[in-house]
Amino acid sequence: METLSSLLMLAASIVFVVLLIKVLFKPIKGILKFIFNAVLGYILLFVISFFGEFIGLTIDLSVVNIVIAGLLGVPGVILVTLASFLF
């Protein structure tokens, strides 16, 4: 009977550790996704700004633009580009 109790306790501990790992790594995954989108957005904004100078399109590489690109990804870059073009 003591062996069954020990096995159940071990199984419950394993399930708890697995759930804890999933809960703890979910926010980290979101942070890594934001950082990846911010870096990709910065690169795209830089490329668009560099080649946009030939047609008169200038984009500031400010923190606000990078945050918008980081939160929204490629659609954020398109939004910043359109806003810069219109205003």
Number of C-alpha atoms within 10 A of each C-alpha: 5 7 8 9 10 11 11 12 12 12 12 12 12 12 12 12 12 11 11 11 11 11 11 10 11 10 11 11 11 11 12 11 15 18 15 14 22 25 17 18 26 21 15 16 26 16 12 17 18 13 13 16 11 9 7 10 16 18 21 14 13 9 11 11 21 24 19 19 26 23 18 17 21 18 14 21 25 17 16 20 20 13 11 13 13 8 5
